[in-house]
Amino acid sequence: MSLETKVIKSRLGLLNLAEELGNVSRACKYLGYGRETLFRYKDLFAEGGQEALKDTNCRVPNVKNRIEPHIEERVVAFAIKFPAFG
């Protein structure tokens, strides 16, 4: 089972529990979600079904503050060789 499938199943589970209990607050509290999140998932599901519940995270990693790979390798090697240097 892929991560995307797990995400969709958990979101559908929240929607189903809320419908089964007939109480949005109890379902959210039981599963640890916020009410706004449930209503957002509900709107997404109403618009596009299960496919709309996919994770739509479009964040791009920030590589500006990464050091160059050869420097990183040397630092890691030094840390392994001298673990007491902190």
N, CA, C and O atoms as a Maestro MAE file, in Angstrom:
{
 s_m_m2io_version
 :::
 2.0.0
}

f_m_ct {
 s_m_title
 :::
 protein
 m_atom[344] {
  # First column is atom index #
  i_m_mmod_type
  r_m_x_coord
  r_m_y_coord
  r_m_z_coord
  i_m_residue_number
  s_m_chain_name
  s_m_pdb_residue_name
  s_m_pdb_atom_name
  i_m_atomic_number
  :::
  1 25 0.853 -1.175 0.000 1 A "MET " " N  " 7
  2 3 0.000 0.000 0.000 1 A "MET " " CA " 6
  3 2 0.896 1.233 0.000 1 A "MET " " C  " 6
  4 15 1.802 1.355 0.824 1 A "MET " " O  " 8
  5 25 0.640 2.118 -0.905 2 A "SER " " N  " 7
  6 3 1.467 3.312 -1.024 2 A "SER " " CA " 6
  7 2 1.069 4.349 0.025 2 A "SER " " C  " 6
  8 15 -0.001 4.272 0.629 2 A "SER " " O  " 8
  9 25 1.952 5.309 0.222 3 A "LEU " " N  " 7
  10 3 1.693 6.377 1.187 3 A "LEU " " CA " 6
  11 2 0.457 7.166 0.791 3 A "LEU " " C  " 6
  12 15 -0.336 7.563 1.645 3 A "LEU " " O  " 8
  13 25 0.297 7.389 -0.500 4 A "GLU " " N  " 7
  14 3 -0.860 8.147 -0.986 4 A "GLU " " CA " 6
  15 2 -2.162 7.426 -0.647 4 A "GLU " " C  " 6
  16 15 -3.144 8.065 -0.270 4 A "GLU " " O  " 8
  17 25 -2.175 6.113 -0.778 5 A "THR " " N  " 7
  18 3 -3.360 5.321 -0.454 5 A "THR " " CA " 6
  19 2 -3.665 5.398 1.037 5 A "THR " " C  " 6
  20 15 -4.829 5.486 1.428 5 A "THR " " O  " 8
  21 25 -2.629 5.366 1.870 6 A "LYS " " N  " 7
  22 3 -2.820 5.461 3.312 6 A "LYS " " CA " 6
  23 2 -3.413 6.812 3.700 6 A "LYS " " C  " 6
  24 15 -4.281 6.889 4.569 6 A "LYS " " O  " 8
  25 25 -2.944 7.868 3.055 7 A "VAL " " N  " 7
  26 3 -3.460 9.204 3.339 7 A "VAL " " CA " 6
  27 2 -4.940 9.283 2.981 7 A "VAL " " C  " 6
  28 15 -5.747 9.795 3.755 7 A "VAL " " O  " 8
  29 25 -5.285 8.777 1.816 8 A "ILE " " N  " 7
  30 3 -6.679 8.806 1.380 8 A "ILE " " CA " 6
  31 2 -7.545 7.978 2.329 8 A "ILE " " C  " 6
  32 15 -8.641 8.405 2.695 8 A "ILE " " O  " 8
  33 25 -7.065 6.797 2.733 9 A "LYS " " N  " 7
  34 3 -7.846 5.947 3.638 9 A "LYS " " CA " 6
  35 2 -8.080 6.619 4.984 9 A "LYS " " C  " 6
  36 15 -9.175 6.525 5.539 9 A "LYS " " O  " 8
  37 25 -7.067 7.293 5.514 10 A "SER " " N  " 7
  38 3 -7.238 7.941 6.816 10 A "SER " " CA " 6
  39 2 -8.236 9.095 6.720 10 A "SER " " C  " 6
  40 15 -9.026 9.313 7.639 10 A "SER " " O  " 8
  41 25 -8.201 9.822 5.625 11 A "ARG " " N  " 7
  42 3 -9.142 10.927 5.451 11 A "ARG " " CA " 6
  43 2 -10.560 10.422 5.243 11 A "ARG " " C  " 6
  44 15 -11.515 11.000 5.761 11 A "ARG " " O  " 8
  45 25 -10.696 9.340 4.483 12 A "LEU " " N  " 7
  46 3 -12.020 8.738 4.310 12 A "LEU " " CA " 6
  47 2 -12.525 8.175 5.639 12 A "LEU " " C  " 6
  48 15 -13.718 8.246 5.932 12 A "LEU " " O  " 8
  49 25 -11.623 7.619 6.436 13 A "GLY " " N  " 7
  50 3 -12.007 7.099 7.742 13 A "GLY " " CA " 6
  51 2 -12.569 8.187 8.632 13 A "GLY " " C  " 6
  52 15 -13.547 7.966 9.347 13 A "GLY " " O  " 8
  53 25 -11.965 9.347 8.595 14 A "LEU " " N  " 7
  54 3 -12.469 10.482 9.374 14 A "LEU " " CA " 6
  55 2 -13.872 10.868 8.913 14 A "LEU " " C  " 6
  56 15 -14.767 11.072 9.734 14 A "LEU " " O  " 8
  57 25 -14.058 10.967 7.605 15 A "LEU " " N  " 7
  58 3 -15.381 11.325 7.073 15 A "LEU " " CA " 6
  59 2 -16.430 10.271 7.425 15 A "LEU " " C  " 6
  60 15 -17.557 10.606 7.790 15 A "LEU " " O  " 8
  61 25 -16.056 9.007 7.313 16 A "ASN " " N  " 7
  62 3 -16.997 7.930 7.625 16 A "ASN " " CA " 6
  63 2 -17.348 7.901 9.107 16 A "ASN " " C  " 6
  64 15 -18.505 7.684 9.466 16 A "ASN " " O  " 8
  65 25 -16.358 8.117 9.971 17 A "LEU " " N  " 7
  66 3 -16.626 8.114 11.406 17 A "LEU " " CA " 6
  67 2 -17.556 9.259 11.793 17 A "LEU " " C  " 6
  68 15 -18.463 9.081 12.606 17 A "LEU " " O  " 8
  69 25 -17.332 10.417 11.219 18 A "ALA " " N  " 7
  70 3 -18.195 11.561 11.511 18 A "ALA " " CA " 6
  71 2 -19.634 11.272 11.080 18 A "ALA " " C  " 6
  72 15 -20.583 11.627 11.779 18 A "ALA " " O  " 8
  73 25 -19.780 10.632 9.935 19 A "GLU " " N  " 7
  74 3 -21.126 10.292 9.458 19 A "GLU " " CA " 6
  75 2 -21.759 9.218 10.344 19 A "GLU " " C  " 6
  76 15 -22.945 9.289 10.667 19 A "GLU " " O  " 8
  77 25 -20.961 8.230 10.731 20 A "GLU " " N  " 7
  78 3 -21.472 7.135 11.553 20 A "GLU " " CA " 6
  79 2 -21.903 7.620 12.939 20 A "GLU " " C  " 6
  80 15 -22.960 7.238 13.443 20 A "GLU " " O  " 8
  81 25 -21.063 8.474 13.549 21 A "LEU " " N  " 7
  82 3 -21.388 8.987 14.876 21 A "LEU " " CA " 6
  83 2 -22.475 10.054 14.835 21 A "LEU " " C  " 6
  84 15 -23.227 10.230 15.794 21 A "LEU " " O  " 8
  85 25 -22.546 10.755 13.726 22 A "GLY " " N  " 7
  86 3 -23.491 11.859 13.629 22 A "GLY " " CA " 6
  87 2 -23.038 13.069 14.430 22 A "GLY " " C  " 6
  88 15 -23.832 13.962 14.729 22 A "GLY " " O  " 8
  89 25 -21.761 13.091 14.774 23 A "ASN " " N  " 7
  90 3 -21.225 14.172 15.593 23 A "ASN " " CA " 6
  91 2 -19.802 14.480 15.114 23 A "ASN " " C  " 6
  92 15 -18.878 13.698 15.336 23 A "ASN " " O  " 8
  93 25 -19.646 15.610 14.468 24 A "VAL " " N  " 7
  94 3 -18.359 16.000 13.909 24 A "VAL " " CA " 6
  95 2 -17.310 16.203 15.005 24 A "VAL " " C  " 6
  96 15 -16.167 15.766 14.868 24 A "VAL " " O  " 8
  97 25 -17.700 16.859 16.074 25 A "SER " " N  " 7
  98 3 -16.751 17.159 17.149 25 A "SER " " CA " 6
  99 2 -16.184 15.897 17.773 25 A "SER " " C  " 6
  100 15 -14.984 15.815 18.031 25 A "SER " " O  " 8
  101 25 -17.044 14.909 18.019 26 A "ARG " " N  " 7
  102 3 -16.572 13.664 18.627 26 A "ARG " " CA " 6
  103 2 -15.647 12.910 17.697 26 A "ARG " " C  " 6
  104 15 -14.639 12.359 18.140 26 A "ARG " " O  " 8
  105 25 -15.970 12.877 16.415 27 A "ALA " " N  " 7
  106 3 -15.133 12.170 15.444 27 A "ALA " " CA " 6
  107 2 -13.755 12.830 15.353 27 A "ALA " " C  " 6
  108 15 -12.733 12.144 15.320 27 A "ALA " " O  " 8
  109 25 -13.735 14.150 15.313 28 A "CYS " " N  " 7
  110 3 -12.464 14.875 15.222 28 A "CYS " " CA " 6
  111 2 -11.636 14.670 16.489 28 A "CYS " " C  " 6
  112 15 -10.424 14.464 16.418 28 A "CYS " " O  " 8
  113 25 -12.278 14.727 17.621 29 A "LYS " " N  " 7
  114 3 -11.570 14.563 18.887 29 A "LYS " " CA " 6
  115 2 -11.008 13.149 19.001 29 A "LYS " " C  " 6
  116 15 -9.881 12.964 19.461 29 A "LYS " " O  " 8
  117 25 -11.780 12.159 18.587 30 A "TYR " " N  " 7
  118 3 -11.367 10.766 18.677 30 A "TYR " " CA " 6
  119 2 -10.152 10.484 17.799 30 A "TYR " " C  " 6
  120 15 -9.250 9.753 18.209 30 A "TYR " " O  " 8
  121 25 -10.119 11.059 16.585 31 A "LEU " " N  " 7
  122 3 -9.025 10.798 15.652 31 A "LEU " " CA " 6
  123 2 -7.930 11.856 15.679 31 A "LEU " " C  " 6
  124 15 -6.911 11.699 15.006 31 A "LEU " " O  " 8
  125 25 -8.117 12.927 16.438 32 A "GLY " " N  " 7
  126 3 -7.077 13.939 16.570 32 A "GLY " " CA " 6
  127 2 -7.004 14.935 15.430 32 A "GLY " " C  " 6
  128 15 -5.937 15.481 15.149 32 A "GLY " " O  " 8
  129 25 -8.114 15.175 14.779 33 A "TYR " " N  " 7
  130 3 -8.170 16.171 13.712 33 A "TYR " " CA " 6
  131 2 -8.935 17.394 14.203 33 A "TYR " " C  " 6
  132 15 -9.677 17.323 15.183 33 A "TYR " " O  " 8
  133 25 -8.748 18.513 13.513 34 A "GLY " " N  " 7
  134 3 -9.530 19.705 13.800 34 A "GLY " " CA " 6
  135 2 -10.803 19.709 12.972 34 A "GLY " " C  " 6
  136 15 -10.874 19.084 11.914 34 A "GLY " " O  " 8
  137 25 -11.807 20.422 13.466 35 A "ARG " " N  " 7
  138 3 -13.085 20.493 12.743 35 A "ARG " " CA " 6
  139 2 -12.905 21.123 11.365 35 A "ARG " " C  " 6
  140 15 -13.523 20.683 10.395 35 A "ARG " " O  " 8
  141 25 -12.067 22.146 11.274 36 A "GLU " " N  " 7
  142 3 -11.839 22.795 9.975 36 A "GLU " " CA " 6
  143 2 -11.268 21.803 8.965 36 A "GLU " " C  " 6
  144 15 -11.625 21.825 7.787 36 A "GLU " " O  " 8
  145 25 -10.386 20.939 9.437 37 A "THR " " N  " 7
  146 3 -9.792 19.932 8.564 37 A "THR " " CA " 6
  147 2 -10.862 18.992 8.032 37 A "THR " " C  " 6
  148 15 -10.880 18.677 6.842 37 A "THR " " O  " 8
  149 25 -11.748 18.547 8.902 38 A "LEU " " N  " 7
  150 3 -12.814 17.648 8.473 38 A "LEU " " CA " 6
  151 2 -13.685 18.310 7.407 38 A "LEU " " C  " 6
  152 15 -14.017 17.688 6.397 38 A "LEU " " O  " 8
  153 25 -14.052 19.561 7.631 39 A "PHE " " N  " 7
  154 3 -14.912 20.238 6.663 39 A "PHE " " CA " 6
  155 2 -14.182 20.485 5.338 39 A "PHE " " C  " 6
  156 15 -14.801 20.472 4.275 39 A "PHE " " O  " 8
  157 25 -12.879 20.709 5.404 40 A "ARG " " N  " 7
  158 3 -12.095 20.867 4.168 40 A "ARG " " CA " 6
  159 2 -12.078 19.547 3.396 40 A "ARG " " C  " 6
  160 15 -12.265 19.536 2.179 40 A "ARG " " O  " 8
  161 25 -11.851 18.420 4.112 41 A "TYR " " N  " 7
  162 3 -11.878 17.106 3.471 41 A "TYR " " CA " 6
  163 2 -13.261 16.804 2.899 41 A "TYR " " C  " 6
  164 15 -13.382 16.223 1.821 41 A "TYR " " O  " 8
  165 25 -14.292 17.198 3.623 42 A "LYS " " N  " 7
  166 3 -15.658 16.950 3.173 42 A "LYS " " CA " 6
  167 2 -15.939 17.699 1.872 42 A "LYS " " C  " 6
  168 15 -16.540 17.148 0.950 42 A "LYS " " O  " 8
  169 25 -15.502 18.955 1.803 43 A "ASP " " N  " 7
  170 3 -15.686 19.742 0.574 43 A "ASP " " CA " 6
  171 2 -14.899 19.148 -0.584 43 A "ASP " " C  " 6
  172 15 -15.401 19.059 -1.704 43 A "ASP " " O  " 8
  173 25 -13.658 18.740 -0.309 44 A "LEU " " N  " 7
  174 3 -12.835 18.128 -1.358 44 A "LEU " " CA " 6
  175 2 -13.483 16.851 -1.878 44 A "LEU " " C  " 6
  176 15 -13.525 16.617 -3.086 44 A "LEU " " O  " 8
  177 25 -13.984 16.029 -0.969 45 A "PHE " " N  " 7
  178 3 -14.619 14.772 -1.358 45 A "PHE " " CA " 6
  179 2 -15.875 15.025 -2.174 45 A "PHE " " C  " 6
  180 15 -16.144 14.307 -3.137 45 A "PHE " " O  " 8
  181 25 -16.649 16.042 -1.799 46 A "ALA " " N  " 7
  182 3 -17.868 16.373 -2.536 46 A "ALA " " CA " 6
  183 2 -17.541 16.854 -3.952 46 A "ALA " " C  " 6
  184 15 -18.296 16.589 -4.888 46 A "ALA " " O  " 8
  185 25 -16.427 17.556 -4.107 47 A "GLU " " N  " 7
  186 3 -16.057 18.078 -5.430 47 A "GLU " " CA " 6
  187 2 -15.475 17.013 -6.338 47 A "GLU " " C  " 6
  188 15 -15.840 16.932 -7.511 47 A "GLU " " O  " 8
  189 25 -14.550 16.174 -5.800 48 A "GLY " " N  " 7
  190 3 -13.833 15.272 -6.696 48 A "GLY " " CA " 6
  191 2 -13.717 13.839 -6.250 48 A "GLY " " C  " 6
  192 15 -12.936 13.088 -6.835 48 A "GLY " " O  " 8
  193 25 -14.455 13.421 -5.240 49 A "GLY " " N  " 7
  194 3 -14.395 12.036 -4.791 49 A "GLY " " CA " 6
  195 2 -13.068 11.717 -4.104 49 A "GLY " " C  " 6
  196 15 -12.403 12.599 -3.561 49 A "GLY " " O  " 8
  197 25 -12.702 10.444 -4.142 50 A "GLN " " N  " 7
  198 3 -11.490 9.995 -3.459 50 A "GLN " " CA " 6
  199 2 -10.221 10.620 -4.040 50 A "GLN " " C  " 6
  200 15 -9.272 10.895 -3.305 50 A "GLN " " O  " 8
  201 25 -10.202 10.841 -5.331 51 A "GLU " " N  " 7
  202 3 -9.006 11.414 -5.970 51 A "GLU " " CA " 6
  203 2 -8.678 12.805 -5.429 51 A "GLU " " C  " 6
  204 15 -7.512 13.198 -5.399 51 A "GLU " " O  " 8
  205 25 -9.691 13.548 -5.004 52 A "ALA " " N  " 7
  206 3 -9.482 14.906 -4.494 52 A "ALA " " CA " 6
  207 2 -8.848 14.890 -3.106 52 A "ALA " " C  " 6
  208 15 -8.329 15.910 -2.654 52 A "ALA " " O  " 8
  209 25 -8.884 13.730 -2.419 53 A "LEU " " N  " 7
  210 3 -8.321 13.636 -1.075 53 A "LEU " " CA " 6
  211 2 -6.824 13.349 -1.075 53 A "LEU " " C  " 6
  212 15 -6.224 13.195 -0.011 53 A "LEU " " O  " 8
  213 25 -6.220 13.277 -2.247 54 A "LYS " " N  " 7
  214 3 -4.769 13.077 -2.321 54 A "LYS " " CA " 6
  215 2 -4.047 14.223 -1.646 54 A "LYS " " C  " 6
  216 15 -4.582 15.326 -1.532 54 A "LYS " " O  " 8
  217 25 -2.825 13.956 -1.198 55 A "ASP " " N  " 7
  218 3 -2.011 15.006 -0.591 55 A "ASP " " CA " 6
  219 2 -1.549 15.948 -1.689 55 A "ASP " " C  " 6
  220 15 -0.908 15.519 -2.648 55 A "ASP " " O  " 8
  221 25 -1.871 17.230 -1.556 56 A "THR " " N  " 7
  222 3 -1.541 18.206 -2.592 56 A "THR " " CA " 6
  223 2 -0.441 19.150 -2.133 56 A "THR " " C  " 6
  224 15 -0.477 20.345 -2.428 56 A "THR " " O  " 8
  225 25 0.520 18.622 -1.422 57 A "ASN " " N  " 7
  226 3 1.618 19.434 -0.926 57 A "ASN " " CA " 6
  227 2 2.548 19.784 -2.087 57 A "ASN " " C  " 6
  228 15 3.108 18.893 -2.724 57 A "ASN " " O  " 8
  229 25 2.710 21.060 -2.358 58 A "CYS " " N  " 7
  230 3 3.518 21.516 -3.487 58 A "CYS " " CA " 6
  231 2 4.806 22.208 -3.028 58 A "CYS " " C  " 6
  232 15 5.430 22.937 -3.798 58 A "CYS " " O  " 8
  233 25 5.195 21.979 -1.787 59 A "ARG " " N  " 7
  234 3 6.364 22.673 -1.259 59 A "ARG " " CA " 6
  235 2 7.635 22.232 -1.982 59 A "ARG " " C  " 6
  236 15 7.832 21.053 -2.274 59 A "ARG " " O  " 8
  237 25 8.467 23.190 -2.253 60 A "VAL " " N  " 7
  238 3 9.745 22.942 -2.890 60 A "VAL " " CA " 6
  239 2 10.812 23.006 -1.799 60 A "VAL " " C  " 6
  240 15 10.827 23.956 -1.016 60 A "VAL " " O  " 8
  241 25 11.697 22.024 -1.730 61 A "PRO " " N  " 7
  242 3 12.717 22.064 -0.685 61 A "PRO " " CA " 6
  243 2 13.625 23.284 -0.816 61 A "PRO " " C  " 6
  244 15 13.964 23.704 -1.922 61 A "PRO " " O  " 8
  245 25 14.007 23.840 0.317 62 A "ASN " " N  " 7
  246 3 14.880 25.002 0.341 62 A "ASN " " CA " 6
  247 2 16.326 24.514 0.368 62 A "ASN " " C  " 6
  248 15 16.811 24.042 1.396 62 A "ASN " " O  " 8
  249 25 17.004 24.631 -0.759 63 A "VAL " " N  " 7
  250 3 18.376 24.152 -0.834 63 A "VAL " " CA " 6
  251 2 19.387 25.292 -0.703 63 A "VAL " " C  " 6
  252 15 20.590 25.074 -0.843 63 A "VAL " " O  " 8
  253 25 18.908 26.492 -0.437 64 A "LYS " " N  " 7
  254 3 19.812 27.634 -0.318 64 A "LYS " " CA " 6
  255 2 20.780 27.477 0.840 64 A "LYS " " C  " 6
  256 15 21.941 27.875 0.748 64 A "LYS " " O  " 8
  257 25 20.295 26.892 1.937 65 A "ASN " " N  " 7
  258 3 21.136 26.825 3.114 65 A "ASN " " CA " 6
  259 2 21.855 25.483 3.255 65 A "ASN " " C  " 6
  260 15 22.351 25.181 4.340 65 A "ASN " " O  " 8
  261 25 21.930 24.684 2.223 66 A "ARG " " N  " 7
  262 3 22.676 23.428 2.258 66 A "ARG " " CA " 6
  263 2 24.118 23.689 1.863 66 A "ARG " " C  " 6
  264 15 24.415 24.548 1.033 66 A "ARG " " O  " 8
  265 25 24.993 22.932 2.472 67 A "ILE " " N  " 7
  266 3 26.397 23.040 2.084 67 A "ILE " " CA " 6
  267 2 26.667 22.084 0.933 67 A "ILE " " C  " 6
  268 15 25.840 21.227 0.622 67 A "ILE " " O  " 8
  269 25 27.787 22.227 0.324 68 A "GLU " " N  " 7
  270 3 28.115 21.387 -0.824 68 A "GLU " " CA " 6
  271 2 28.383 19.954 -0.363 68 A "GLU " " C  " 6
  272 15 28.878 19.740 0.743 68 A "GLU " " O  " 8
  273 25 28.057 18.975 -1.209 69 A "PRO " " N  " 7
  274 3 28.171 17.566 -0.807 69 A "PRO " " CA " 6
  275 2 29.574 17.149 -0.349 69 A "PRO " " C  " 6
  276 15 29.699 16.370 0.596 69 A "PRO " " O  " 8
  277 25 30.617 17.647 -0.993 70 A "HIS " " N  " 7
  278 3 31.958 17.219 -0.594 70 A "HIS " " CA " 6
  279 2 32.316 17.748 0.795 70 A "HIS " " C  " 6
  280 15 33.035 17.079 1.538 70 A "HIS " " O  " 8
  281 25 31.835 18.918 1.152 71 A "ILE " " N  " 7
  282 3 32.080 19.463 2.497 71 A "ILE " " CA " 6
  283 2 31.277 18.656 3.522 71 A "ILE " " C  " 6
  284 15 31.785 18.334 4.596 71 A "ILE " " O  " 8
  285 25 30.048 18.337 3.194 72 A "GLU " " N  " 7
  286 3 29.213 17.544 4.101 72 A "GLU " " CA " 6
  287 2 29.852 16.184 4.384 72 A "GLU " " C  " 6
  288 15 29.865 15.725 5.526 72 A "GLU " " O  " 8
  289 25 30.381 15.543 3.337 73 A "GLU " " N  " 7
  290 3 31.030 14.243 3.507 73 A "GLU " " CA " 6
  291 2 32.234 14.340 4.437 73 A "GLU " " C  " 6
  292 15 32.452 13.462 5.271 73 A "GLU " " O  " 8
  293 25 33.014 15.409 4.292 74 A "ARG " " N  " 7
  294 3 34.195 15.567 5.151 74 A "ARG " " CA " 6
  295 2 33.791 15.804 6.610 74 A "ARG " " C  " 6
  296 15 34.422 15.273 7.523 74 A "ARG " " O  " 8
  297 25 32.744 16.598 6.825 75 A "VAL " " N  " 7
  298 3 32.281 16.873 8.185 75 A "VAL " " CA " 6
  299 2 31.764 15.583 8.832 75 A "VAL " " C  " 6
  300 15 32.068 15.306 9.993 75 A "VAL " " O  " 8
  301 25 30.992 14.804 8.090 76 A "VAL " " N  " 7
  302 3 30.465 13.549 8.623 76 A "VAL " " CA " 6
  303 2 31.603 12.583 8.936 76 A "VAL " " C  " 6
  304 15 31.588 11.933 9.981 76 A "VAL " " O  " 8
  305 25 32.582 12.481 8.051 77 A "ALA " " N  " 7
  306 3 33.715 11.604 8.290 77 A "ALA " " CA " 6
  307 2 34.485 12.038 9.540 77 A "ALA " " C  " 6
  308 15 34.894 11.196 10.339 77 A "ALA " " O  " 8
  309 25 34.684 13.343 9.710 78 A "PHE " " N  " 7
  310 3 35.369 13.857 10.893 78 A "PHE " " CA " 6
  311 2 34.575 13.540 12.168 78 A "PHE " " C  " 6
  312 15 35.149 13.140 13.181 78 A "PHE " " O  " 8
  313 25 33.256 13.722 12.109 79 A "ALA " " N  " 7
  314 3 32.418 13.445 13.278 79 A "ALA " " CA " 6
  315 2 32.446 11.972 13.654 79 A "ALA " " C  " 6
  316 15 32.381 11.637 14.836 79 A "ALA " " O  " 8
  317 25 32.541 11.091 12.674 80 A "ILE " " N  " 7
  318 3 32.612 9.654 12.966 80 A "ILE " " CA " 6
  319 2 33.986 9.300 13.535 80 A "ILE " " C  " 6
  320 15 34.097 8.477 14.444 80 A "ILE " " O  " 8
  321 25 35.021 9.923 12.995 81 A "LYS " " N  " 7
  322 3 36.379 9.619 13.448 81 A "LYS " " CA " 6
  323 2 36.634 10.161 14.859 81 A "LYS " " C  " 6
  324 15 37.306 9.508 15.657 81 A "LYS " " O  " 8
  325 25 36.105 11.346 15.172 82 A "PHE " " N  " 7
  326 3 36.315 11.986 16.471 82 A "PHE " " CA " 6
  327 2 34.966 12.312 17.130 82 A "PHE " " C  " 6
  328 15 34.573 13.479 17.167 82 A "PHE " " O  " 8
  329 25 34.257 11.313 17.645 83 A "PRO " " N  " 7
  330 3 32.920 11.555 18.185 83 A "PRO " " CA " 6
  331 2 32.910 12.420 19.456 83 A "PRO " " C  " 6
  332 15 31.877 13.005 19.783 83 A "PRO " " O  " 8
  333 25 34.018 12.510 20.164 84 A "ALA " " N  " 7
  334 3 34.057 13.262 21.410 84 A "ALA " " CA " 6
  335 2 34.200 14.770 21.178 84 A "ALA " " C  " 6
  336 15 34.094 15.541 22.132 84 A "ALA " " O  " 8
  337 25 34.435 15.205 19.956 85 A "PHE " " N  " 7
  338 3 34.606 16.628 19.679 85 A "PHE " " CA " 6
  339 2 33.274 17.382 19.651 85 A "PHE " " C  " 6
  340 15 33.254 18.604 19.507 85 A "PHE " " O  " 8
  341 25 32.196 16.677 19.785 86 A "GLY " " N  " 7
  342 3 30.874 17.319 19.853 86 A "GLY " " CA " 6
  343 2 30.376 17.679 18.531 86 A "GLY " " C  " 6
  344 15 29.279 18.227 18.413 86 A "GLY " " O  " 8
  :::
 }
 m_bond[343] {
  # First column is bond index #
  i_m_from
  i_m_to
  i_m_order
  :::
  1 1 2 1
  2 2 3 1
  3 3 4 2
  4 3 5 1
  5 5 6 1
  6 6 7 1
  7 7 8 2
  8 7 9 1
  9 9 10 1
  10 10 11 1
  11 11 12 2
  12 11 13 1
  13 13 14 1
  14 14 15 1
  15 15 16 2
  16 15 17 1
  17 17 18 1
  18 18 19 1
  19 19 20 2
  20 19 21 1
  21 21 22 1
  22 22 23 1
  23 23 24 2
  24 23 25 1
  25 25 26 1
  26 26 27 1
  27 27 28 2
  28 27 29 1
  29 29 30 1
  30 30 31 1
  31 31 32 2
  32 31 33 1
  33 33 34 1
  34 34 35 1
  35 35 36 2
  36 35 37 1
  37 37 38 1
  38 38 39 1
  39 39 40 2
  40 39 41 1
  41 41 42 1
  42 42 43 1
  43 43 44 2
  44 43 45 1
  45 45 46 1
  46 46 47 1
  47 47 48 2
  48 47 49 1
  49 49 50 1
  50 50 51 1
  51 51 52 2
  52 51 53 1
  53 53 54 1
  54 54 55 1
  55 55 56 2
  56 55 57 1
  57 57 58 1
  58 58 59 1
  59 59 60 2
  60 59 61 1
  61 61 62 1
  62 62 63 1
  63 63 64 2
  64 63 65 1
  65 65 66 1
  66 66 67 1
  67 67 68 2
  68 67 69 1
  69 69 70 1
  70 70 71 1
  71 71 72 2
  72 71 73 1
  73 73 74 1
  74 74 75 1
  75 75 76 2
  76 75 77 1
  77 77 78 1
  78 78 79 1
  79 79 80 2
  80 79 81 1
  81 81 82 1
  82 82 83 1
  83 83 84 2
  84 83 85 1
  85 85 86 1
  86 86 87 1
  87 87 88 2
  88 87 89 1
  89 89 90 1
  90 90 91 1
  91 91 92 2
  92 91 93 1
  93 93 94 1
  94 94 95 1
  95 95 96 2
  96 95 97 1
  97 97 98 1
  98 98 99 1
  99 99 100 2
  100 99 101 1
  101 101 102 1
  102 102 103 1
  103 103 104 2
  104 103 105 1
  105 105 106 1
  106 106 107 1
  107 107 108 2
  108 107 109 1
  109 109 110 1
  110 110 111 1
  111 111 112 2
  112 111 113 1
  113 113 114 1
  114 114 115 1
  115 115 116 2
  116 115 117 1
  117 117 118 1
  118 118 119 1
  119 119 120 2
  120 119 121 1
  121 121 122 1
  122 122 123 1
  123 123 124 2
  124 123 125 1
  125 125 126 1
  126 126 127 1
  127 127 128 2
  128 127 129 1
  129 129 130 1
  130 130 131 1
  131 131 132 2
  132 131 133 1
  133 133 134 1
  134 134 135 1
  135 135 136 2
  136 135 137 1
  137 137 138 1
  138 138 139 1
  139 139 140 2
  140 139 141 1
  141 141 142 1
  142 142 143 1
  143 143 144 2
  144 143 145 1
  145 145 146 1
  146 146 147 1
  147 147 148 2
  148 147 149 1
  149 149 150 1
  150 150 151 1
  151 151 152 2
  152 151 153 1
  153 153 154 1
  154 154 155 1
  155 155 156 2
  156 155 157 1
  157 157 158 1
  158 158 159 1
  159 159 160 2
  160 159 161 1
  161 161 162 1
  162 162 163 1
  163 163 164 2
  164 163 165 1
  165 165 166 1
  166 166 167 1
  167 167 168 2
  168 167 169 1
  169 169 170 1
  170 170 171 1
  171 171 172 2
  172 171 173 1
  173 173 174 1
  174 174 175 1
  175 175 176 2
  176 175 177 1
  177 177 178 1
  178 178 179 1
  179 179 180 2
  180 179 181 1
  181 181 182 1
  182 182 183 1
  183 183 184 2
  184 183 185 1
  185 185 186 1
  186 186 187 1
  187 187 188 2
  188 187 189 1
  189 189 190 1
  190 190 191 1
  191 191 192 2
  192 191 193 1
  193 193 194 1
  194 194 195 1
  195 195 196 2
  196 195 197 1
  197 197 198 1
  198 198 199 1
  199 199 200 2
  200 199 201 1
  201 201 202 1
  202 202 203 1
  203 203 204 2
  204 203 205 1
  205 205 206 1
  206 206 207 1
  207 207 208 2
  208 207 209 1
  209 209 210 1
  210 210 211 1
  211 211 212 2
  212 211 213 1
  213 213 214 1
  214 214 215 1
  215 215 216 2
  216 215 217 1
  217 217 218 1
  218 218 219 1
  219 219 220 2
  220 219 221 1
  221 221 222 1
  222 222 223 1
  223 223 224 2
  224 223 225 1
  225 225 226 1
  226 226 227 1
  227 227 228 2
  228 227 229 1
  229 229 230 1
  230 230 231 1
  231 231 232 2
  232 231 233 1
  233 233 234 1
  234 234 235 1
  235 235 236 2
  236 235 237 1
  237 237 238 1
  238 238 239 1
  239 239 240 2
  240 239 241 1
  241 241 242 1
  242 242 243 1
  243 243 244 2
  244 243 245 1
  245 245 246 1
  246 246 247 1
  247 247 248 2
  248 247 249 1
  249 249 250 1
  250 250 251 1
  251 251 252 2
  252 251 253 1
  253 253 254 1
  254 254 255 1
  255 255 256 2
  256 255 257 1
  257 257 258 1
  258 258 259 1
  259 259 260 2
  260 259 261 1
  261 261 262 1
  262 262 263 1
  263 263 264 2
  264 263 265 1
  265 265 266 1
  266 266 267 1
  267 267 268 2
  268 267 269 1
  269 269 270 1
  270 270 271 1
  271 271 272 2
  272 271 273 1
  273 273 274 1
  274 274 275 1
  275 275 276 2
  276 275 277 1
  277 277 278 1
  278 278 279 1
  279 279 280 2
  280 279 281 1
  281 281 282 1
  282 282 283 1
  283 283 284 2
  284 283 285 1
  285 285 286 1
  286 286 287 1
  287 287 288 2
  288 287 289 1
  289 289 290 1
  290 290 291 1
  291 291 292 2
  292 291 293 1
  293 293 294 1
  294 294 295 1
  295 295 296 2
  296 295 297 1
  297 297 298 1
  298 298 299 1
  299 299 300 2
  300 299 301 1
  301 301 302 1
  302 302 303 1
  303 303 304 2
  304 303 305 1
  305 305 306 1
  306 306 307 1
  307 307 308 2
  308 307 309 1
  309 309 310 1
  310 310 311 1
  311 311 312 2
  312 311 313 1
  313 313 314 1
  314 314 315 1
  315 315 316 2
  316 315 317 1
  317 317 318 1
  318 318 319 1
  319 319 320 2
  320 319 321 1
  321 321 322 1
  322 322 323 1
  323 323 324 2
  324 323 325 1
  325 325 326 1
  326 326 327 1
  327 327 328 2
  328 327 329 1
  329 329 330 1
  330 330 331 1
  331 331 332 2
  332 331 333 1
  333 333 334 1
  334 334 335 1
  335 335 336 2
  336 335 337 1
  337 337 338 1
  338 338 339 1
  339 339 340 2
  340 339 341 1
  341 341 342 1
  342 342 343 1
  343 343 344 2
  :::
 }
}
